[in-house]
Amino acid sequence: MMGTGVLEPLWTLLFPPRCPACGCYVEARGGWCPACLSAALRVRRLVLTPAQRGALAAGWTLGVYEGALRDLVRGLKYQGRTEHLYAIDAFLRAAAPMLCRLLQEDGGARQLGARFDAAAAVPLHASRERQRGFNQTECIFSAWLAGEGLSLERLLVRVKKTRPQYGLSREERARNLEGAFAPARGAALRGRRILLLDDIFTTGTTALHCAEVMRRAGAAQVAVLTLASGQNS
């Protein structure tokens, strides 16, 4: 959903790019200053519960869900601020080498395209996606995944319109998502290694429900990657 075009130099001249966190001037649109980027980046393994480890082979997240990164995601989701994708894409590119090292430490290929057969974003209900105009997780990861050699496929659908998970307890989240997901029509899942994508990892309830659906449909392995998480570990 991003584009540069011939007017980009003029746009940069009229509106000099600034760091999304502190507002200082940076070289390119979407750029971060080194200090703010370092504060937002925290590439790490997600802490999964025993139930989650039964469906998810692994989980990783790239940043801290607070400050500028939280504001970028919220602005994209709830205000349609697709210009935030410039800063998010810069963040992903900075996180990529750290993720590669972590994947290698976990005993697998460094590149996502070698470790997984496809990626799938947590789906929105059709009515929510029409209202929003896009699936924010697909927008966040699509360009970056192409560079990683991994295709983004619509393998799941949300068949039940659920309440927002924000503010719900773990038990309420589980009840809210019961029966919410199903394999997409014609989805190629059997025998494949799937990287599940989401914007935020909180309790992991959404990832668990999606992974269980894909595993029951024959996926050989499901792991989860999120842009950010509030987990402190």
CYANA upper distance limits for C-alpha pairs under 8 A (distance plus 0.5 A):
  1 MET  CA     82 THR  CA      7.45
  1 MET  CA     85 LEU  CA      8.46
  1 MET  CA    139 CYS  CA      7.33
  2 MET  CA     82 THR  CA      7.90
  2 MET  CA     83 GLU  CA      7.64
  2 MET  CA     85 LEU  CA      7.45
  2 MET  CA     86 TYR  CA      7.70
  4 THR  CA      8 GLU  CA      5.93
  7 LEU  CA     11 TRP  CA      6.61
  8 GLU  CA     12 THR  CA      6.61
  9 PRO  CA     13 LEU  CA      6.70
 10 LEU  CA     14 LEU  CA      6.69
 11 TRP  CA     15 PHE  CA      6.30
 11 TRP  CA     16 PRO  CA      8.31
 12 THR  CA     16 PRO  CA      5.49
 12 THR  CA     17 PRO  CA      7.01
 12 THR  CA     29 ARG  CA      7.81
 16 PRO  CA     25 TYR  CA      7.45
 16 PRO  CA     26 VAL  CA      8.42
 16 PRO  CA     29 ARG  CA      8.36
 17 PRO  CA     25 TYR  CA      6.38
 17 PRO  CA     26 VAL  CA      6.19
 17 PRO  CA     27 GLU  CA      7.31
 17 PRO  CA     28 ALA  CA      6.46
 17 PRO  CA     29 ARG  CA      5.43
 17 PRO  CA     30 GLY  CA      7.53
 17 PRO  CA     31 GLY  CA      7.86
 18 ARG  CA     22 CYS  CA      8.49
 18 ARG  CA     23 GLY  CA      5.51
 18 ARG  CA     24 CYS  CA      5.73
 18 ARG  CA     25 TYR  CA      4.84
 18 ARG  CA     26 VAL  CA      5.74
 18 ARG  CA     29 ARG  CA      7.83
 18 ARG  CA     30 GLY  CA      8.08
 18 ARG  CA     31 GLY  CA      7.59
 18 ARG  CA     32 TRP  CA      7.91
 19 CYS  CA     23 GLY  CA      5.22
 19 CYS  CA     24 CYS  CA      5.91
 19 CYS  CA     25 TYR  CA      6.76
 19 CYS  CA     26 VAL  CA      6.56
 19 CYS  CA     30 GLY  CA      7.74
 19 CYS  CA     31 GLY  CA      6.42
 19 CYS  CA     32 TRP  CA      4.97
 19 CYS  CA     33 CYS  CA      6.19
 19 CYS  CA     36 CYS  CA      8.39
 20 PRO  CA     30 GLY  CA      8.00
 20 PRO  CA     31 GLY  CA      8.24
 20 PRO  CA     32 TRP  CA      6.96
 20 PRO  CA     68 ALA  CA      6.78
 20 PRO  CA     87 ALA  CA      7.50
 21 ALA  CA     32 TRP  CA      7.98
 21 ALA  CA     36 CYS  CA      6.72
 21 ALA  CA     67 GLY  CA      7.77
 21 ALA  CA     68 ALA  CA      5.39
 22 CYS  CA     36 CYS  CA      7.65
 24 CYS  CA     33 CYS  CA      7.79
 26 VAL  CA     31 GLY  CA      6.45
 26 VAL  CA     32 TRP  CA      7.11
 26 VAL  CA     33 CYS  CA      6.92
 27 GLU  CA     31 GLY  CA      7.25
 29 ARG  CA     86 TYR  CA      7.18
 29 ARG  CA     87 ALA  CA      8.01
 30 GLY  CA     84 HIS  CA      8.06
 30 GLY  CA     85 LEU  CA      8.21
 30 GLY  CA     86 TYR  CA      4.84
 30 GLY  CA     87 ALA  CA      4.30
 30 GLY  CA     88 ILE  CA      7.91
 30 GLY  CA     89 ASP  CA      8.11
 30 GLY  CA     90 ALA  CA      6.71
 31 GLY  CA     86 TYR  CA      8.22
 31 GLY  CA     87 ALA  CA      6.44
 31 GLY  CA     90 ALA  CA      6.69
 32 TRP  CA     36 CYS  CA      6.98
 32 TRP  CA     37 LEU  CA      6.20
 32 TRP  CA     87 ALA  CA      7.70
 32 TRP  CA     90 ALA  CA      8.16
 32 TRP  CA     91 PHE  CA      8.42
 33 CYS  CA     37 LEU  CA      6.66
 34 PRO  CA     38 SER  CA      6.55
 35 ALA  CA     39 ALA  CA      6.81
 36 CYS  CA     40 ALA  CA      6.78
 37 LEU  CA     41 LEU  CA      6.59
 37 LEU  CA     91 PHE  CA      7.74
 40 ALA  CA     63 GLY  CA      6.05
 40 ALA  CA     64 VAL  CA      5.99
 40 ALA  CA     65 TYR  CA      8.49
 40 ALA  CA     66 GLU  CA      8.41
 40 ALA  CA     67 GLY  CA      8.45
 40 ALA  CA     68 ALA  CA      8.16
 40 ALA  CA     69 LEU  CA      7.22
 41 LEU  CA     62 LEU  CA      6.72
 41 LEU  CA     63 GLY  CA      5.01
 41 LEU  CA     64 VAL  CA      6.98
 41 LEU  CA     91 PHE  CA      8.25
 41 LEU  CA     95 ALA  CA      7.33
 42 ARG  CA     61 THR  CA      8.13
 42 ARG  CA     62 LEU  CA      6.03
 42 ARG  CA     63 GLY  CA      5.07
 42 ARG  CA     64 VAL  CA      6.65
 43 VAL  CA     60 TRP  CA      7.72
 43 VAL  CA     61 THR  CA      6.19
 43 VAL  CA     62 LEU  CA      4.61
 43 VAL  CA     63 GLY  CA      6.44
 43 VAL  CA     95 ALA  CA      7.31
 43 VAL  CA     98 MET  CA      6.94
 43 VAL  CA     99 LEU  CA      6.84
 44 ARG  CA     60 TRP  CA      6.18
 44 ARG  CA     61 THR  CA      6.19
 44 ARG  CA     62 LEU  CA      7.04
 44 ARG  CA     99 LEU  CA      8.38
 44 ARG  CA    102 LEU  CA      8.00
 45 ARG  CA     58 ALA  CA      8.25
 45 ARG  CA     59 GLY  CA      6.26
 45 ARG  CA     60 TRP  CA      4.89
 45 ARG  CA     61 THR  CA      6.92
 46 LEU  CA     58 ALA  CA      8.21
 46 LEU  CA     59 GLY  CA      5.52
 46 LEU  CA     60 TRP  CA      5.57
 46 LEU  CA     61 THR  CA      6.90
 46 LEU  CA    231 GLN  CA      8.10
 46 LEU  CA    233 SER  CA      8.40
 47 VAL  CA     59 GLY  CA      8.09
 47 VAL  CA    231 GLN  CA      8.32
 47 VAL  CA    233 SER  CA      7.96
 48 LEU  CA     52 GLN  CA      6.09
 48 LEU  CA     53 ARG  CA      6.49
 48 LEU  CA     59 GLY  CA      7.95
 48 LEU  CA    204 GLY  CA      7.98
 49 THR  CA     53 ARG  CA      6.69
 50 PRO  CA     54 GLY  CA      6.99
 51 ALA  CA     55 ALA  CA      7.68
 51 ALA  CA    208 LEU  CA      8.50
 52 GLN  CA     56 LEU  CA      6.25
 52 GLN  CA    204 GLY  CA      8.04
 52 GLN  CA    208 LEU  CA      6.08
 53 ARG  CA     57 ALA  CA      6.72
 53 ARG  CA     58 ALA  CA      7.82
 55 ALA  CA    208 LEU  CA      7.09
 55 ALA  CA    211 ALA  CA      6.26
 55 ALA  CA    212 GLU  CA      6.21
 55 ALA  CA    215 ARG  CA      7.57
 55 ALA  CA    222 VAL  CA      7.55
 56 LEU  CA    208 LEU  CA      7.64
 56 LEU  CA    211 ALA  CA      6.89
 56 LEU  CA    221 GLN  CA      7.79
 56 LEU  CA    222 VAL  CA      5.80
 56 LEU  CA    223 ALA  CA      5.63
 56 LEU  CA    224 VAL  CA      7.62
 57 ALA  CA    221 GLN  CA      6.95
 57 ALA  CA    222 VAL  CA      6.39
 57 ALA  CA    223 ALA  CA      5.68
 58 ALA  CA    222 VAL  CA      8.19
 58 ALA  CA    223 ALA  CA      5.37
 58 ALA  CA    224 VAL  CA      6.99
 59 GLY  CA    223 ALA  CA      6.11
 59 GLY  CA    224 VAL  CA      5.14
 59 GLY  CA    225 LEU  CA      6.29
 60 TRP  CA    224 VAL  CA      6.88
 60 TRP  CA    225 LEU  CA      5.39
 60 TRP  CA    226 THR  CA      7.05
 61 THR  CA    201 PHE  CA      8.27
 61 THR  CA    225 LEU  CA      6.04
 61 THR  CA    226 THR  CA      5.25
 61 THR  CA    227 LEU  CA      6.23
 61 THR  CA    228 ALA  CA      6.02
 61 THR  CA    229 SER  CA      6.89
 62 LEU  CA     92 LEU  CA      8.30
 62 LEU  CA     95 ALA  CA      6.86
 62 LEU  CA     99 LEU  CA      8.12
 62 LEU  CA    225 LEU  CA      8.47
 62 LEU  CA    226 THR  CA      7.12
 62 LEU  CA    227 LEU  CA      5.75
 62 LEU  CA    228 ALA  CA      6.02
 62 LEU  CA    229 SER  CA      8.32
 63 GLY  CA     69 LEU  CA      8.23
 63 GLY  CA    227 LEU  CA      6.62
 63 GLY  CA    228 ALA  CA      4.89
 63 GLY  CA    229 SER  CA      6.98
 64 VAL  CA     69 LEU  CA      7.71
 64 VAL  CA    228 ALA  CA      5.80
 64 VAL  CA    229 SER  CA      6.08
 64 VAL  CA    230 GLY  CA      6.64
 65 TYR  CA     69 LEU  CA      6.61
 65 TYR  CA     70 ARG  CA      5.67
 65 TYR  CA    200 ILE  CA      7.96
 65 TYR  CA    228 ALA  CA      5.60
 65 TYR  CA    229 SER  CA      5.57
 65 TYR  CA    230 GLY  CA      5.68
 66 GLU  CA     70 ARG  CA      5.31
 66 GLU  CA     71 ASP  CA      8.09
 66 GLU  CA    230 GLY  CA      8.05
 67 GLY  CA     71 ASP  CA      6.82
 68 ALA  CA     72 LEU  CA      6.55
 69 LEU  CA     73 VAL  CA      6.83
 69 LEU  CA     88 ILE  CA      8.36
 69 LEU  CA    228 ALA  CA      8.34
 70 ARG  CA     74 ARG  CA      6.60
 71 ASP  CA     75 GLY  CA      6.38
 72 LEU  CA     76 LEU  CA      6.68
 72 LEU  CA     84 HIS  CA      6.26
 72 LEU  CA     87 ALA  CA      8.48
 72 LEU  CA     88 ILE  CA      7.92
 73 VAL  CA     77 LYS  CA      6.63
 73 VAL  CA     84 HIS  CA      8.32
 73 VAL  CA    199 ASP  CA      8.10
 74 ARG  CA     78 TYR  CA      6.25
 74 ARG  CA     79 GLN  CA      7.93
 75 GLY  CA     79 GLN  CA      5.52
 75 GLY  CA     80 GLY  CA      6.97
 75 GLY  CA     81 ARG  CA      5.88
 75 GLY  CA     84 HIS  CA      7.94
 76 LEU  CA     80 GLY  CA      5.37
 76 LEU  CA     81 ARG  CA      4.97
 76 LEU  CA     82 THR  CA      6.11
 76 LEU  CA     84 HIS  CA      6.90
 76 LEU  CA     85 LEU  CA      8.27
 76 LEU  CA    136 GLN  CA      7.47
 77 LYS  CA     81 ARG  CA      8.05
 77 LYS  CA    132 ARG  CA      7.89
 77 LYS  CA    136 GLN  CA      6.60
 78 TYR  CA    132 ARG  CA      8.16
 80 GLY  CA    132 ARG  CA      7.56
 84 HIS  CA     88 ILE  CA      6.87
 85 LEU  CA     89 ASP  CA      6.31
 85 LEU  CA    139 CYS  CA      8.10
 85 LEU  CA    140 ILE  CA      7.04
 86 TYR  CA     90 ALA  CA      6.86
 87 ALA  CA     91 PHE  CA      6.67
 88 ILE  CA     92 LEU  CA      6.74
 88 ILE  CA    140 ILE  CA      7.37
 89 ASP  CA     93 ARG  CA      6.76
 89 ASP  CA    140 ILE  CA      7.64
 89 ASP  CA    141 PHE  CA      8.45
 89 ASP  CA    143 ALA  CA      8.44
 89 ASP  CA    144 TRP  CA      7.49
 90 ALA  CA     94 ALA  CA      6.80
 91 PHE  CA     95 ALA  CA      6.73
 92 LEU  CA     96 ALA  CA      6.58
 92 LEU  CA    144 TRP  CA      7.58
 93 ARG  CA     97 PRO  CA      8.38
 93 ARG  CA    144 TRP  CA      7.83
 94 ALA  CA     98 MET  CA      8.47
 95 ALA  CA     99 LEU  CA      6.78
 96 ALA  CA    100 CYS  CA      6.69
 97 PRO  CA    101 ARG  CA      6.91
 98 MET  CA    102 LEU  CA      6.83
 99 LEU  CA    103 LEU  CA      6.60
100 CYS  CA    104 GLN  CA      6.76
100 CYS  CA    110 ARG  CA      5.19
100 CYS  CA    111 GLN  CA      6.76
101 ARG  CA    105 GLU  CA      6.74
101 ARG  CA    110 ARG  CA      7.15
102 LEU  CA    106 ASP  CA      6.79
103 LEU  CA    107 GLY  CA      7.25
103 LEU  CA    108 GLY  CA      6.36
103 LEU  CA    109 ALA  CA      7.06
103 LEU  CA    110 ARG  CA      5.97
103 LEU  CA    111 GLN  CA      8.39
104 GLN  CA    108 GLY  CA      5.77
104 GLN  CA    109 ALA  CA      6.39
104 GLN  CA    110 ARG  CA      5.64
108 GLY  CA    115 ARG  CA      7.21
109 ALA  CA    114 ALA  CA      6.51
109 ALA  CA    115 ARG  CA      5.99
110 ARG  CA    114 ALA  CA      8.08
110 ARG  CA    115 ARG  CA      8.12
111 GLN  CA    115 ARG  CA      6.97
111 GLN  CA    148 GLU  CA      7.18
112 LEU  CA    116 PHE  CA      6.40
112 LEU  CA    148 GLU  CA      6.70
112 LEU  CA    149 GLY  CA      7.72
112 LEU  CA    150 LEU  CA      7.04
113 GLY  CA    117 ASP  CA      7.31
113 GLY  CA    118 ALA  CA      8.32
113 GLY  CA    148 GLU  CA      6.42
113 GLY  CA    149 GLY  CA      5.26
113 GLY  CA    150 LEU  CA      5.07
115 ARG  CA    193 ARG  CA      8.23
116 PHE  CA    150 LEU  CA      7.95
116 PHE  CA    192 ARG  CA      8.25
116 PHE  CA    193 ARG  CA      5.48
116 PHE  CA    194 ILE  CA      6.25
116 PHE  CA    195 LEU  CA      6.86
117 ASP  CA    150 LEU  CA      7.63
117 ASP  CA    151 SER  CA      8.28
117 ASP  CA    192 ARG  CA      6.45
117 ASP  CA    193 ARG  CA      5.71
117 ASP  CA    194 ILE  CA      6.57
117 ASP  CA    195 LEU  CA      8.50
118 ALA  CA    150 LEU  CA      6.39
118 ALA  CA    151 SER  CA      5.77
118 ALA  CA    152 LEU  CA      6.61
118 ALA  CA    153 GLU  CA      7.18
118 ALA  CA    192 ARG  CA      8.18
118 ALA  CA    193 ARG  CA      7.32
118 ALA  CA    194 ILE  CA      5.77
118 ALA  CA    195 LEU  CA      6.85
119 ALA  CA    150 LEU  CA      7.21
119 ALA  CA    151 SER  CA      6.55
119 ALA  CA    152 LEU  CA      5.25
119 ALA  CA    153 GLU  CA      6.58
119 ALA  CA    194 ILE  CA      6.02
119 ALA  CA    195 LEU  CA      5.01
119 ALA  CA    196 LEU  CA      6.31
119 ALA  CA    197 LEU  CA      7.48
120 ALA  CA    152 LEU  CA      6.14
120 ALA  CA    153 GLU  CA      5.81
120 ALA  CA    154 ARG  CA      6.35
120 ALA  CA    155 LEU  CA      6.51
120 ALA  CA    156 LEU  CA      7.94
120 ALA  CA    194 ILE  CA      7.55
120 ALA  CA    195 LEU  CA      6.79
120 ALA  CA    196 LEU  CA      5.56
120 ALA  CA    197 LEU  CA      6.47
121 ALA  CA    137 THR  CA      6.52
121 ALA  CA    138 GLU  CA      6.47
121 ALA  CA    152 LEU  CA      8.14
121 ALA  CA    153 GLU  CA      8.31
121 ALA  CA    154 ARG  CA      7.66
121 ALA  CA    156 LEU  CA      8.49
121 ALA  CA    196 LEU  CA      6.29
121 ALA  CA    197 LEU  CA      5.02
121 ALA  CA    198 ASP  CA      6.48
122 VAL  CA    137 THR  CA      7.78
122 VAL  CA    156 LEU  CA      7.77
122 VAL  CA    196 LEU  CA      7.44
122 VAL  CA    197 LEU  CA      6.62
122 VAL  CA    198 ASP  CA      6.23
122 VAL  CA    206 THR  CA      8.44
122 VAL  CA    207 ALA  CA      8.25
122 VAL  CA    210 CYS  CA      7.73
123 PRO  CA    135 ASN  CA      7.68
123 PRO  CA    154 ARG  CA      8.45
123 PRO  CA    156 LEU  CA      6.81
123 PRO  CA    157 VAL  CA      6.11
123 PRO  CA    158 ARG  CA      6.27
124 LEU  CA    128 ARG  CA      6.65
124 LEU  CA    129 GLU  CA      6.30
124 LEU  CA    135 ASN  CA      7.04
124 LEU  CA    157 VAL  CA      7.85
124 LEU  CA    158 ARG  CA      6.42
125 HIS  CA    129 GLU  CA      6.72
125 HIS  CA    157 VAL  CA      7.76
125 HIS  CA    158 ARG  CA      5.43
125 HIS  CA    159 VAL  CA      7.11
125 HIS  CA    160 LYS  CA      7.37
125 HIS  CA    161 LYS  CA      6.31
126 ALA  CA    130 ARG  CA      6.65
126 ALA  CA    158 ARG  CA      7.99
127 SER  CA    131 GLN  CA      6.72
128 ARG  CA    132 ARG  CA      6.57
129 GLU  CA    133 GLY  CA      5.99
129 GLU  CA    134 PHE  CA      5.97
129 GLU  CA    135 ASN  CA      6.57
130 ARG  CA    134 PHE  CA      7.64
134 PHE  CA    138 GLU  CA      8.43
134 PHE  CA    139 CYS  CA      7.92
135 ASN  CA    139 CYS  CA      6.95
136 GLN  CA    140 ILE  CA      6.59
136 GLN  CA    199 ASP  CA      8.05
137 THR  CA    141 PHE  CA      6.80
137 THR  CA    197 LEU  CA      7.39
137 THR  CA    198 ASP  CA      6.13
137 THR  CA    199 ASP  CA      5.94
138 GLU  CA    142 SER  CA      5.99
138 GLU  CA    152 LEU  CA      8.33
139 CYS  CA    143 ALA  CA      8.26
140 ILE  CA    199 ASP  CA      8.16
141 PHE  CA    145 LEU  CA      6.39
141 PHE  CA    197 LEU  CA      8.50
142 SER  CA    146 ALA  CA      6.87
142 SER  CA    152 LEU  CA      7.11
143 ALA  CA    147 GLY  CA      7.26
144 TRP  CA    148 GLU  CA      7.00
145 LEU  CA    149 GLY  CA      6.78
145 LEU  CA    150 LEU  CA      5.90
145 LEU  CA    151 SER  CA      7.34
145 LEU  CA    152 LEU  CA      7.82
146 ALA  CA    150 LEU  CA      6.29
146 ALA  CA    151 SER  CA      7.02
154 ARG  CA    184 ALA  CA      7.35
154 ARG  CA    187 ALA  CA      7.90
155 LEU  CA    183 PRO  CA      6.38
155 LEU  CA    184 ALA  CA      5.57
155 LEU  CA    187 ALA  CA      5.53
155 LEU  CA    188 ALA  CA      7.64
155 LEU  CA    189 LEU  CA      7.92
156 LEU  CA    181 PHE  CA      7.15
156 LEU  CA    182 ALA  CA      6.20
156 LEU  CA    183 PRO  CA      5.00
156 LEU  CA    184 ALA  CA      5.11
156 LEU  CA    187 ALA  CA      8.07
156 LEU  CA    210 CYS  CA      8.23
156 LEU  CA    214 MET  CA      8.45
157 VAL  CA    181 PHE  CA      6.19
157 VAL  CA    182 ALA  CA      5.99
157 VAL  CA    183 PRO  CA      6.62
157 VAL  CA    184 ALA  CA      5.79
158 ARG  CA    180 ALA  CA      5.99
158 ARG  CA    181 PHE  CA      5.02
158 ARG  CA    182 ALA  CA      6.99
159 VAL  CA    179 GLY  CA      8.23
159 VAL  CA    180 ALA  CA      5.89
159 VAL  CA    181 PHE  CA      6.15
159 VAL  CA    182 ALA  CA      7.18
160 LYS  CA    179 GLY  CA      7.62
160 LYS  CA    180 ALA  CA      5.15
160 LYS  CA    181 PHE  CA      7.70
161 LYS  CA    180 ALA  CA      7.82
162 THR  CA    176 ASN  CA      6.60
162 THR  CA    177 LEU  CA      7.21
162 THR  CA    180 ALA  CA      7.82
163 ARG  CA    176 ASN  CA      7.21
165 GLN  CA    173 ARG  CA      6.52
165 GLN  CA    176 ASN  CA      8.37
168 LEU  CA    172 GLU  CA      6.07
168 LEU  CA    173 ARG  CA      6.32
169 SER  CA    173 ARG  CA      6.55
170 ARG  CA    174 ALA  CA      6.80
170 ARG  CA    203 THR  CA      7.16
170 ARG  CA    205 THR  CA      7.76
171 GLU  CA    175 ARG  CA      6.90
172 GLU  CA    176 ASN  CA      6.48
173 ARG  CA    177 LEU  CA      6.77
173 ARG  CA    205 THR  CA      7.08
174 ALA  CA    178 GLU  CA      6.65
174 ALA  CA    205 THR  CA      6.71
176 ASN  CA    180 ALA  CA      8.42
177 LEU  CA    181 PHE  CA      8.27
177 LEU  CA    206 THR  CA      7.67
177 LEU  CA    209 HIS  CA      7.70
178 GLU  CA    209 HIS  CA      8.16
181 PHE  CA    209 HIS  CA      7.85
181 PHE  CA    210 CYS  CA      6.94
181 PHE  CA    213 VAL  CA      7.42
182 ALA  CA    213 VAL  CA      6.72
183 PRO  CA    187 ALA  CA      6.81
183 PRO  CA    213 VAL  CA      7.41
183 PRO  CA    214 MET  CA      7.30
183 PRO  CA    217 ALA  CA      7.67
188 ALA  CA    192 ARG  CA      8.28
189 LEU  CA    194 ILE  CA      8.44
189 LEU  CA    214 MET  CA      7.29
189 LEU  CA    217 ALA  CA      6.92
189 LEU  CA    218 GLY  CA      6.34
189 LEU  CA    219 ALA  CA      5.37
190 ARG  CA    217 ALA  CA      6.95
190 ARG  CA    218 GLY  CA      4.57
190 ARG  CA    219 ALA  CA      5.22
190 ARG  CA    220 ALA  CA      7.26
191 GLY  CA    218 GLY  CA      6.47
191 GLY  CA    219 ALA  CA      5.55
191 GLY  CA    220 ALA  CA      5.10
191 GLY  CA    221 GLN  CA      8.42
192 ARG  CA    218 GLY  CA      8.35
192 ARG  CA    219 ALA  CA      5.62
192 ARG  CA    220 ALA  CA      5.70
192 ARG  CA    221 GLN  CA      7.26
193 ARG  CA    219 ALA  CA      6.83
193 ARG  CA    220 ALA  CA      6.01
193 ARG  CA    221 GLN  CA      5.16
193 ARG  CA    222 VAL  CA      6.47
194 ILE  CA    219 ALA  CA      7.60
194 ILE  CA    220 ALA  CA      8.44
194 ILE  CA    221 GLN  CA      6.61
194 ILE  CA    222 VAL  CA      5.32
194 ILE  CA    223 ALA  CA      7.03
195 LEU  CA    222 VAL  CA      6.34
195 LEU  CA    223 ALA  CA      5.58
195 LEU  CA    224 VAL  CA      6.11
195 LEU  CA    225 LEU  CA      7.39
196 LEU  CA    207 ALA  CA      7.96
196 LEU  CA    211 ALA  CA      8.15
196 LEU  CA    222 VAL  CA      7.21
196 LEU  CA    223 ALA  CA      6.43
196 LEU  CA    224 VAL  CA      5.05
196 LEU  CA    225 LEU  CA      6.72
197 LEU  CA    224 VAL  CA      6.34
197 LEU  CA    225 LEU  CA      5.63
197 LEU  CA    226 THR  CA      6.18
198 ASP  CA    207 ALA  CA      8.40
198 ASP  CA    224 VAL  CA      8.21
198 ASP  CA    225 LEU  CA      7.16
198 ASP  CA    226 THR  CA      5.36
198 ASP  CA    227 LEU  CA      7.39
199 ASP  CA    226 THR  CA      5.73
199 ASP  CA    227 LEU  CA      5.50
199 ASP  CA    228 ALA  CA      6.93
200 ILE  CA    226 THR  CA      6.19
200 ILE  CA    227 LEU  CA      6.60
200 ILE  CA    228 ALA  CA      5.60
200 ILE  CA    229 SER  CA      5.93
201 PHE  CA    226 THR  CA      6.77
201 PHE  CA    228 ALA  CA      6.99
201 PHE  CA    229 SER  CA      5.23
201 PHE  CA    230 GLY  CA      7.52
201 PHE  CA    231 GLN  CA      8.44
202 THR  CA    229 SER  CA      6.56
202 THR  CA    230 GLY  CA      6.57
202 THR  CA    231 GLN  CA      7.54
204 GLY  CA    208 LEU  CA      6.64
205 THR  CA    209 HIS  CA      6.83
206 THR  CA    210 CYS  CA      6.75
207 ALA  CA    211 ALA  CA      6.47
207 ALA  CA    224 VAL  CA      7.44
208 LEU  CA    212 GLU  CA      6.58
209 HIS  CA    213 VAL  CA      6.89
210 CYS  CA    214 MET  CA      6.88
211 ALA  CA    215 ARG  CA      6.53
211 ALA  CA    222 VAL  CA      6.56
211 ALA  CA    223 ALA  CA      8.39
212 GLU  CA    216 ARG  CA      6.60
213 VAL  CA    217 ALA  CA      6.80
214 MET  CA    218 GLY  CA      6.98
214 MET  CA    219 ALA  CA      6.03
214 MET  CA    222 VAL  CA      8.10
215 ARG  CA    219 ALA  CA      5.19
215 ARG  CA    220 ALA  CA      7.31
215 ARG  CA    221 GLN  CA      7.62
215 ARG  CA    222 VAL  CA      7.83
